[in-house]
Amino acid sequence: MNHCLEAGGKHIEPKYFQLMMSRAEICRTSTHFVLIRSKHL
């Protein structure tokens, strides 16, 4: 996210930045499920 903020332009338009943040959260949550060996995968 820092890279996009530094690059500016289209990278920091709200719709793109929010999408990137949402994708990062999905990845974080997925990783957590794997690490705890969840049966809900």
mmCIF file as gemmi writes it, N, C-alpha and C atoms, coordinates in Angstrom:
data_model
loop_
_atom_site.group_PDB
_atom_site.id
_atom_site.type_symbol
_atom_site.label_atom_id
_atom_site.label_alt_id
_atom_site.label_comp_id
_atom_site.label_asym_id
_atom_site.label_entity_id
_atom_site.label_seq_id
_atom_site.pdbx_PDB_ins_code
_atom_site.Cartn_x
_atom_site.Cartn_y
_atom_site.Cartn_z
_atom_site.occupancy
_atom_site.B_iso_or_equiv
_atom_site.pdbx_formal_charge
_atom_site.auth_seq_id
_atom_site.auth_asym_id
_atom_site.pdbx_PDB_model_num
ATOM 1 N N . MET Axp A 1 ? 0.812 -1.183 0 1 0 ? 1 A 1
ATOM 2 C CA . MET Axp A 1 ? 0 0 0 1 0 ? 1 A 1
ATOM 3 C C . MET Axp A 1 ? 0.86 1.254 0 1 0 ? 1 A 1
ATOM 4 N N . ASN Axp A 2 ? 1.954 1.185 0.73 1 0 ? 2 A 1
ATOM 5 C CA . ASN Axp A 2 ? 2.855 2.342 0.755 1 0 ? 2 A 1
ATOM 6 C C . ASN Axp A 2 ? 3.371 2.661 -0.639 1 0 ? 2 A 1
ATOM 7 N N . HIS Axp A 3 ? 3.7 1.629 -1.405 1 0 ? 3 A 1
ATOM 8 C CA . HIS Axp A 3 ? 4.185 1.842 -2.77 1 0 ? 3 A 1
ATOM 9 C C . HIS Axp A 3 ? 3.149 2.597 -3.596 1 0 ? 3 A 1
ATOM 10 N N . CYS Axp A 4 ? 1.895 2.184 -3.498 1 0 ? 4 A 1
ATOM 11 C CA . CYS Axp A 4 ? 0.839 2.839 -4.271 1 0 ? 4 A 1
ATOM 12 C C . CYS Axp A 4 ? 0.652 4.285 -3.827 1 0 ? 4 A 1
ATOM 13 N N . LEU Axp A 5 ? 0.738 4.525 -2.524 1 0 ? 5 A 1
ATOM 14 C CA . LEU Axp A 5 ? 0.606 5.9 -2.029 1 0 ? 5 A 1
ATOM 15 C C . LEU Axp A 5 ? 1.747 6.774 -2.555 1 0 ? 5 A 1
ATOM 16 N N . GLU Axp A 6 ? 2.938 6.201 -2.604 1 0 ? 6 A 1
ATOM 17 C CA . GLU Axp A 6 ? 4.086 6.956 -3.118 1 0 ? 6 A 1
ATOM 18 C C . GLU Axp A 6 ? 3.987 7.172 -4.622 1 0 ? 6 A 1
ATOM 19 N N . ALA Axp A 7 ? 3.469 6.165 -5.356 1 0 ? 7 A 1
ATOM 20 C CA . ALA Axp A 7 ? 3.344 6.27 -6.81 1 0 ? 7 A 1
ATOM 21 C C . ALA Axp A 7 ? 2.265 7.266 -7.195 1 0 ? 7 A 1
ATOM 22 N N . GLY Axp A 8 ? 1.219 7.322 -6.389 1 0 ? 8 A 1
ATOM 23 C CA . GLY Axp A 8 ? 0.13 8.259 -6.643 1 0 ? 8 A 1
ATOM 24 C C . GLY Axp A 8 ? -0.657 7.913 -7.889 1 0 ? 8 A 1
ATOM 25 N N . GLY Axp A 9 ? -1.32 8.895 -8.447 1 0 ? 9 A 1
ATOM 26 C CA . GLY Axp A 9 ? -2.114 8.711 -9.654 1 0 ? 9 A 1
ATOM 27 C C . GLY Axp A 9 ? -3.278 7.759 -9.444 1 0 ? 9 A 1
ATOM 28 N N . LYS Axp A 10 ? -3.524 6.949 -10.452 1 0 ? 10 A 1
ATOM 29 C CA . LYS Axp A 10 ? -4.652 6.028 -10.438 1 0 ? 10 A 1
ATOM 30 C C . LYS Axp A 10 ? -4.57 5.025 -9.284 1 0 ? 10 A 1
ATOM 31 N N . HIS Axp A 11 ? -3.348 4.752 -8.823 1 0 ? 11 A 1
ATOM 32 C CA . HIS Axp A 11 ? -3.133 3.778 -7.755 1 0 ? 11 A 1
ATOM 33 C C . HIS Axp A 11 ? -3.846 4.136 -6.458 1 0 ? 11 A 1
ATOM 34 N N . ILE Axp A 12 ? -4.102 5.415 -6.239 1 0 ? 12 A 1
ATOM 35 C CA . ILE Axp A 12 ? -4.698 5.815 -4.971 1 0 ? 12 A 1
ATOM 36 C C . ILE Axp A 12 ? -6.135 6.303 -5.113 1 0 ? 12 A 1
ATOM 37 N N . GLU Axp A 13 ? -6.729 6.097 -6.272 1 0 ? 13 A 1
ATOM 38 C CA . GLU Axp A 13 ? -8.151 6.411 -6.396 1 0 ? 13 A 1
ATOM 39 C C . GLU Axp A 13 ? -8.9 5.513 -5.425 1 0 ? 13 A 1
ATOM 40 N N . PRO Axp A 14 ? -9.885 6.053 -4.711 1 0 ? 14 A 1
ATOM 41 C CA . PRO Axp A 14 ? -10.568 5.272 -3.678 1 0 ? 14 A 1
ATOM 42 C C . PRO Axp A 14 ? -11.035 3.888 -4.115 1 0 ? 14 A 1
ATOM 43 N N . LYS Axp A 15 ? -11.619 3.765 -5.304 1 0 ? 15 A 1
ATOM 44 C CA . LYS Axp A 15 ? -12.148 2.451 -5.7 1 0 ? 15 A 1
ATOM 45 C C . LYS Axp A 15 ? -11.042 1.418 -5.868 1 0 ? 15 A 1
ATOM 46 N N . TYR Axp A 16 ? -9.873 1.829 -6.346 1 0 ? 16 A 1
ATOM 47 C CA . TYR Axp A 16 ? -8.759 0.905 -6.519 1 0 ? 16 A 1
ATOM 48 C C . TYR Axp A 16 ? -8.076 0.602 -5.185 1 0 ? 16 A 1
ATOM 49 N N . PHE Axp A 17 ? -7.902 1.626 -4.389 1 0 ? 17 A 1
ATOM 50 C CA . PHE Axp A 17 ? -7.221 1.448 -3.107 1 0 ? 17 A 1
ATOM 51 C C . PHE Axp A 17 ? -8.056 0.579 -2.172 1 0 ? 17 A 1
ATOM 52 N N . GLN Axp A 18 ? -9.37 0.787 -2.148 1 0 ? 18 A 1
ATOM 53 C CA . GLN Axp A 18 ? -10.25 -0.029 -1.312 1 0 ? 18 A 1
ATOM 54 C C . GLN Axp A 18 ? -10.253 -1.479 -1.781 1 0 ? 18 A 1
ATOM 55 N N . LEU Axp A 19 ? -10.24 -1.694 -3.081 1 0 ? 19 A 1
ATOM 56 C CA . LEU Axp A 19 ? -10.185 -3.052 -3.609 1 0 ? 19 A 1
ATOM 57 C C . LEU Axp A 19 ? -8.891 -3.728 -3.193 1 0 ? 19 A 1
ATOM 58 N N . MET Axp A 20 ? -7.781 -3.016 -3.284 1 0 ? 20 A 1
ATOM 59 C CA . MET Axp A 20 ? -6.494 -3.578 -2.884 1 0 ? 20 A 1
ATOM 60 C C . MET Axp A 20 ? -6.504 -3.926 -1.395 1 0 ? 20 A 1
ATOM 61 N N . MET Axp A 21 ? -7.068 -3.069 -0.568 1 0 ? 21 A 1
ATOM 62 C CA . MET Axp A 21 ? -7.134 -3.339 0.861 1 0 ? 21 A 1
ATOM 63 C C . MET Axp A 21 ? -8.012 -4.553 1.149 1 0 ? 21 A 1
ATOM 64 N N . SER Axp A 22 ? -9.103 -4.689 0.422 1 0 ? 22 A 1
ATOM 65 C CA . SER Axp A 22 ? -9.989 -5.839 0.599 1 0 ? 22 A 1
ATOM 66 C C . SER Axp A 22 ? -9.285 -7.127 0.208 1 0 ? 22 A 1
ATOM 67 N N . ARG Axp A 23 ? -8.562 -7.096 -0.889 1 0 ? 23 A 1
ATOM 68 C CA . ARG Axp A 23 ? -7.816 -8.279 -1.32 1 0 ? 23 A 1
ATOM 69 C C . ARG Axp A 23 ? -6.753 -8.657 -0.309 1 0 ? 23 A 1
ATOM 70 N N . ALA Axp A 24 ? -6.081 -7.673 0.258 1 0 ? 24 A 1
ATOM 71 C CA . ALA Axp A 24 ? -5.061 -7.945 1.273 1 0 ? 24 A 1
ATOM 72 C C . ALA Axp A 24 ? -5.692 -8.595 2.494 1 0 ? 24 A 1
ATOM 73 N N . GLU Axp A 25 ? -6.862 -8.161 2.875 1 0 ? 25 A 1
ATOM 74 C CA . GLU Axp A 25 ? -7.552 -8.743 4.027 1 0 ? 25 A 1
ATOM 75 C C . GLU Axp A 25 ? -7.971 -10.18 3.753 1 0 ? 25 A 1
ATOM 76 N N . ILE Axp A 26 ? -8.431 -10.461 2.546 1 0 ? 26 A 1
ATOM 77 C CA . ILE Axp A 26 ? -8.793 -11.832 2.171 1 0 ? 26 A 1
ATOM 78 C C . ILE Axp A 26 ? -7.565 -12.733 2.258 1 0 ? 26 A 1
ATOM 79 N N . CYS Axp A 27 ? -6.429 -12.26 1.774 1 0 ? 27 A 1
ATOM 80 C CA . CYS Axp A 27 ? -5.188 -13.042 1.841 1 0 ? 27 A 1
ATOM 81 C C . CYS Axp A 27 ? -4.766 -13.276 3.28 1 0 ? 27 A 1
ATOM 82 N N . ARG Axp A 28 ? -4.86 -12.252 4.108 1 0 ? 28 A 1
ATOM 83 C CA . ARG Axp A 28 ? -4.489 -12.379 5.519 1 0 ? 28 A 1
ATOM 84 C C . ARG Axp A 28 ? -5.377 -13.399 6.214 1 0 ? 28 A 1
ATOM 85 N N . THR Axp A 29 ? -6.668 -13.332 5.977 1 0 ? 29 A 1
ATOM 86 C CA . THR Axp A 29 ? -7.607 -14.26 6.594 1 0 ? 29 A 1
ATOM 87 C C . THR Axp A 29 ? -7.378 -15.684 6.116 1 0 ? 29 A 1
ATOM 88 N N . SER Axp A 30 ? -7.159 -15.851 4.821 1 0 ? 30 A 1
ATOM 89 C CA . SER Axp A 30 ? -6.887 -17.18 4.267 1 0 ? 30 A 1
ATOM 90 C C . SER Axp A 30 ? -5.635 -17.785 4.88 1 0 ? 30 A 1
ATOM 91 N N . THR Axp A 31 ? -4.597 -16.974 5.012 1 0 ? 31 A 1
ATOM 92 C CA . THR Axp A 31 ? -3.349 -17.438 5.613 1 0 ? 31 A 1
ATOM 93 C C . THR Axp A 31 ? -3.579 -17.873 7.054 1 0 ? 31 A 1
ATOM 94 N N . HIS Axp A 32 ? -4.361 -17.107 7.778 1 0 ? 32 A 1
ATOM 95 C CA . HIS Axp A 32 ? -4.65 -17.448 9.164 1 0 ? 32 A 1
ATOM 96 C C . HIS Axp A 32 ? -5.381 -18.782 9.26 1 0 ? 32 A 1
ATOM 97 N N . PHE Axp A 33 ? -6.342 -19.021 8.392 1 0 ? 33 A 1
ATOM 98 C CA . PHE Axp A 33 ? -7.065 -20.291 8.371 1 0 ? 33 A 1
ATOM 99 C C . PHE Axp A 33 ? -6.118 -21.459 8.141 1 0 ? 33 A 1
ATOM 100 N N . VAL Axp A 34 ? -5.155 -21.28 7.243 1 0 ? 34 A 1
ATOM 101 C CA . VAL Axp A 34 ? -4.183 -22.339 6.975 1 0 ? 34 A 1
ATOM 102 C C . VAL Axp A 34 ? -3.298 -22.563 8.201 1 0 ? 34 A 1
ATOM 103 N N . LEU Axp A 35 ? -2.835 -21.482 8.793 1 0 ? 35 A 1
ATOM 104 C CA . LEU Axp A 35 ? -1.932 -21.598 9.942 1 0 ? 35 A 1
ATOM 105 C C . LEU Axp A 35 ? -2.584 -22.286 11.14 1 0 ? 35 A 1
ATOM 106 N N . ILE Axp A 36 ? -3.882 -22.066 11.33 1 0 ? 36 A 1
ATOM 107 C CA . ILE Axp A 36 ? -4.554 -22.712 12.461 1 0 ? 36 A 1
ATOM 108 C C . ILE Axp A 36 ? -5.155 -24.059 12.069 1 0 ? 36 A 1
ATOM 109 N N . ARG Axp A 37 ? -4.881 -24.459 10.826 1 0 ? 37 A 1
ATOM 110 C CA . ARG Axp A 37 ? -5.366 -25.741 10.311 1 0 ? 37 A 1
ATOM 111 C C . ARG Axp A 37 ? -6.88 -25.877 10.458 1 0 ? 37 A 1
ATOM 112 N N . SER Axp A 38 ? -7.56 -24.84 10.049 1 0 ? 38 A 1
ATOM 113 C CA . SER Axp A 38 ? -9.014 -24.806 10.139 1 0 ? 38 A 1
ATOM 114 C C . SER Axp A 38 ? -9.642 -25.871 9.249 1 0 ? 38 A 1
ATOM 115 N N . LYS Axp A 39 ? -10.735 -26.441 9.715 1 0 ? 39 A 1
ATOM 116 C CA . LYS Axp A 39 ? -11.495 -27.425 8.942 1 0 ? 39 A 1
ATOM 117 C C . LYS Axp A 39 ? -12.454 -26.732 7.976 1 0 ? 39 A 1
ATOM 118 N N . HIS Axp A 40 ? -12.491 -25.408 7.994 1 0 ? 40 A 1
ATOM 119 C CA . HIS Axp A 40 ? -13.442 -24.633 7.189 1 0 ? 40 A 1
ATOM 120 C C . HIS Axp A 40 ? -12.857 -24.119 5.883 1 0 ? 40 A 1
ATOM 121 N N . LEU Axp A 41 ? -11.863 -24.798 5.353 1 0 ? 41 A 1
ATOM 122 C CA . LEU Axp A 41 ? -11.252 -24.35 4.092 1 0 ? 41 A 1
ATOM 123 C C . LEU Axp A 41 ? -11.971 -24.916 2.914 1 0 ? 41 A 1
